[in-house]
Amino acid sequence: MKKLSDIKTGCVAVIVFIQGGRGAIHRLTELGLLPGEKLTVIHNSGSGPVIISAMGSKLSIGYGLAQKIIVRGE
Protein backbone atom coordinates (compact mmCIF):
# COMPACT_ATOMS: atom_id res chain seq x y z
CA MET A 1 0.00 0.00 0.00
CA LYS A 2 1.11 3.54 -0.76
CA LYS A 3 0.10 7.08 -0.02
CA LEU A 4 -1.87 8.88 -2.71
CA SER A 5 0.97 11.44 -2.85
CA ASP A 6 3.30 8.62 -4.07
CA ILE A 7 1.09 7.49 -6.99
CA LYS A 8 2.30 8.59 -10.42
CA THR A 9 0.30 10.49 -13.01
CA GLY A 10 -1.97 8.21 -15.05
CA CYS A 11 -2.18 5.43 -12.47
CA VAL A 12 -5.41 4.04 -11.05
CA ALA A 13 -5.76 3.30 -7.34
CA VAL A 14 -8.38 2.34 -4.77
CA ILE A 15 -8.63 4.02 -1.37
CA VAL A 16 -7.91 1.56 1.45
CA PHE A 17 -8.17 3.91 4.43
CA ILE A 18 -7.56 7.46 5.58
CA GLN A 19 -4.76 7.94 8.07
CA GLY A 20 -5.58 11.17 9.84
CA GLY A 21 -7.58 13.01 12.41
CA ARG A 22 -11.26 13.83 12.44
CA GLY A 23 -10.74 16.97 10.36
CA ALA A 24 -8.98 15.17 7.51
CA ILE A 25 -11.44 12.30 7.53
CA HIS A 26 -14.40 14.69 7.60
CA ARG A 27 -13.03 16.79 4.71
CA LEU A 28 -12.35 13.77 2.50
CA THR A 29 -15.72 12.23 3.35
CA GLU A 30 -17.42 15.46 2.28
CA LEU A 31 -15.62 15.14 -1.07
CA GLY A 32 -16.92 11.57 -1.40
CA LEU A 33 -13.49 9.98 -0.98
CA LEU A 34 -14.24 6.88 1.06
CA PRO A 35 -12.50 3.50 1.37
CA GLY A 36 -13.23 1.41 -1.72
CA GLU A 37 -13.48 4.45 -4.02
CA LYS A 38 -11.58 4.04 -7.29
CA LEU A 39 -9.64 7.06 -8.55
CA THR A 40 -7.24 8.03 -11.32
CA VAL A 41 -4.31 10.38 -10.75
CA ILE A 42 -4.45 13.08 -13.42
CA HIS A 43 -1.46 15.09 -12.20
CA ASN A 44 1.13 14.54 -9.48
CA SER A 45 4.40 16.47 -9.68
CA GLY A 46 5.66 15.14 -6.34
CA SER A 47 4.94 18.42 -4.58
CA GLY A 48 1.94 20.69 -4.57
CA PRO A 49 -1.63 19.52 -5.12
CA VAL A 50 -2.50 16.10 -6.53
CA ILE A 51 -5.26 16.24 -9.14
CA ILE A 52 -7.46 13.17 -9.31
CA SER A 53 -10.54 11.96 -11.13
CA ALA A 54 -13.10 10.19 -8.97
CA MET A 55 -16.84 9.64 -9.35
CA GLY A 56 -16.82 11.45 -12.70
CA SER A 57 -15.33 14.65 -11.22
CA LYS A 58 -11.87 16.16 -11.05
CA LEU A 59 -10.63 17.04 -7.59
CA SER A 60 -7.52 18.84 -6.38
CA ILE A 61 -6.18 17.44 -3.11
CA GLY A 62 -3.46 19.30 -1.22
CA TYR A 63 -0.18 17.39 -0.92
CA GLY A 64 -0.46 17.09 2.88
CA LEU A 65 -3.97 15.69 2.65
CA ALA A 66 -2.90 13.33 -0.16
CA GLN A 67 -0.28 11.90 2.20
CA LYS A 68 -3.06 10.82 4.56
CA ILE A 69 -4.90 8.77 1.90
CA ILE A 70 -3.63 5.18 1.79
CA VAL A 71 -4.30 3.43 -1.53
CA ARG A 72 -3.51 0.24 -3.36
CA GLY A 73 -2.75 0.11 -7.06
CA GLU A 74 -5.15 -1.51 -9.46
Backbone bond lengths (Angstrom), bond angles and torsions (degrees), N, CA, C in turn:
res aa  C-N    CA-C-N  psi(-1)  N-CA   C-N-CA  omega(-1)  CA-C   N-CA-C  phi
1 M - - - 1.443 - - 1.533 108.72 -
2 K 1.322 114.13 148.58 1.460 121.15 -177.88 1.517 109.79 -132.50
3 K 1.309 114.61 167.20 1.458 120.58 172.26 1.520 108.21 -83.12
4 L 1.315 117.01 149.60 1.461 120.78 178.23 1.524 110.17 -57.21
5 S 1.315 118.02 -34.80 1.465 121.78 -179.39 1.528 112.55 -64.38
6 D 1.348 118.32 -16.77 1.467 122.87 179.80 1.528 113.30 -93.74
7 I 1.327 118.01 -8.48 1.464 121.76 -176.36 1.529 109.40 -80.98
8 K 1.319 116.03 134.08 1.460 121.32 -177.09 1.524 112.41 -79.81
9 T 1.318 114.63 157.07 1.461 122.29 177.73 1.527 109.98 -55.22
10 G 1.328 116.06 134.49 1.463 122.19 177.80 1.515 114.67 92.17
11 C 1.320 117.65 -10.14 1.464 120.54 -178.47 1.528 111.55 -85.77
12 V 1.321 114.40 152.33 1.464 121.93 178.16 1.521 107.34 -106.93
13 A 1.330 116.31 139.99 1.462 121.39 -179.88 1.524 109.67 -144.34
14 V 1.321 114.97 163.85 1.461 122.25 177.46 1.529 107.55 -122.99
15 I 1.321 116.26 133.60 1.462 120.80 179.73 1.533 109.14 -69.61
16 V 1.335 115.96 128.64 1.460 121.66 177.82 1.525 109.49 -96.24
17 F 1.333 116.79 -51.30 1.457 121.41 175.25 1.514 110.15 -162.24
18 I 1.318 115.53 168.97 1.457 122.03 179.56 1.521 107.20 -112.50
19 Q 1.317 114.75 122.00 1.457 122.49 -177.36 1.523 107.41 -100.12
20 G 1.314 117.26 92.69 1.448 119.45 -178.38 1.509 111.58 -175.63
21 G 1.297 115.05 -178.96 1.452 121.20 179.66 1.512 112.19 -80.34
22 R 1.328 114.22 -176.32 1.463 119.89 -178.41 1.518 112.23 -60.05
23 G 1.333 117.08 -38.03 1.461 120.28 -178.70 1.515 112.40 -62.62
24 A 1.332 116.60 -47.00 1.467 121.10 179.87 1.522 111.01 -64.59
25 I 1.322 115.83 -44.24 1.462 119.97 -179.47 1.526 110.13 -64.14
26 H 1.322 116.62 -43.09 1.467 120.94 179.40 1.528 110.92 -62.10
27 R 1.323 117.54 -45.96 1.466 121.77 -179.16 1.526 111.17 -61.02
28 L 1.313 117.19 -46.28 1.464 120.81 -178.47 1.528 111.41 -69.48
29 T 1.315 116.69 -34.95 1.464 120.71 176.44 1.523 110.54 -64.33
30 E 1.337 116.38 -40.73 1.467 119.92 176.96 1.524 111.74 -60.67
31 L 1.321 116.99 -32.58 1.470 121.81 178.52 1.530 111.67 -79.56
32 G 1.332 117.22 -8.04 1.459 121.10 -179.29 1.507 113.62 87.86
33 L 1.333 117.24 11.38 1.461 121.13 179.99 1.518 109.44 -91.09
34 L 1.315 114.79 97.18 1.459 123.13 -176.33 1.525 109.46 -120.56
35 P 1.336 117.98 158.08 1.467 119.49 174.91 1.533 110.86 -52.95
36 G 1.332 114.80 136.90 1.459 121.63 -178.35 1.521 113.18 96.60
37 E 1.333 117.09 -14.00 1.473 121.37 -178.84 1.534 109.92 -73.51
38 K 1.316 115.39 130.42 1.464 122.06 178.30 1.522 108.87 -89.15
39 L 1.334 117.05 136.34 1.455 120.35 179.16 1.524 110.71 -141.56
40 T 1.317 115.17 158.87 1.459 122.66 176.91 1.519 108.23 -120.18
41 V 1.330 116.63 132.22 1.463 120.54 178.07 1.525 107.96 -82.77
42 I 1.318 116.00 118.11 1.462 121.58 -179.83 1.522 110.66 -87.66
43 H 1.337 116.12 -38.73 1.466 120.12 179.73 1.517 110.06 -151.15
44 N 1.330 116.05 128.53 1.464 121.93 174.03 1.519 107.52 -147.57
45 S 1.325 116.27 107.33 1.471 120.94 -178.68 1.524 111.58 -89.75
46 G 1.328 118.24 -3.12 1.456 120.97 -178.58 1.521 112.74 94.69
47 S 1.313 116.12 -9.72 1.467 122.31 173.01 1.515 106.49 -154.25
48 G 1.294 116.89 156.18 1.457 119.44 -176.48 1.511 110.26 80.38
49 P 1.326 117.44 -174.89 1.465 120.50 -174.17 1.525 113.30 -65.67
50 V 1.328 114.35 151.13 1.462 122.59 175.12 1.524 105.75 -105.02
51 I 1.326 116.11 125.13 1.464 120.53 -179.75 1.521 107.77 -100.55
52 I 1.338 114.56 126.56 1.458 120.18 -177.76 1.522 110.57 -126.26
53 S 1.319 114.77 162.69 1.455 121.98 171.86 1.525 106.21 -117.42
54 A 1.331 115.42 123.13 1.464 120.63 178.68 1.517 108.27 -147.62
55 M 1.302 117.13 139.11 1.469 122.94 177.59 1.528 111.97 56.06
56 G 1.318 117.42 32.80 1.463 121.21 178.08 1.515 114.38 78.71
57 S 1.335 118.34 9.17 1.464 121.88 179.78 1.517 110.07 -126.75
58 K 1.316 116.10 154.74 1.459 121.68 173.41 1.520 108.07 -96.96
59 L 1.330 115.46 134.26 1.452 121.49 -179.85 1.524 109.48 -129.34
60 S 1.315 116.06 144.21 1.454 121.90 174.64 1.518 107.75 -108.15
61 I 1.326 116.26 119.69 1.460 122.46 -178.18 1.524 107.57 -111.91
62 G 1.321 116.77 126.96 1.461 120.50 177.05 1.516 110.77 -57.57
63 Y 1.330 116.75 150.26 1.464 121.76 -175.81 1.529 111.45 -58.27
64 G 1.326 117.85 -42.56 1.462 121.19 179.73 1.516 112.28 -62.68
65 L 1.318 116.86 -40.72 1.461 121.35 178.12 1.532 110.10 -69.73
66 A 1.332 116.80 -37.65 1.468 121.00 178.60 1.528 111.38 -62.98
67 Q 1.329 117.00 -27.97 1.466 120.34 178.37 1.528 111.93 -72.30
68 K 1.311 117.82 -16.38 1.458 121.99 -179.44 1.528 112.31 -90.66
69 I 1.334 117.64 -9.15 1.466 122.21 -177.59 1.527 107.92 -96.31
70 I 1.311 116.55 114.39 1.470 122.27 -179.74 1.528 107.42 -95.36
71 V 1.346 114.82 126.70 1.469 120.90 -176.24 1.521 110.66 -128.56
72 R 1.308 114.28 166.28 1.466 120.90 169.79 1.512 107.22 -125.32
73 G 1.321 115.99 142.80 1.456 120.20 179.71 1.501 111.46 -69.05
74 E 1.353 114.79 157.71 1.461 118.32 179.74 1.493 109.26 -125.14
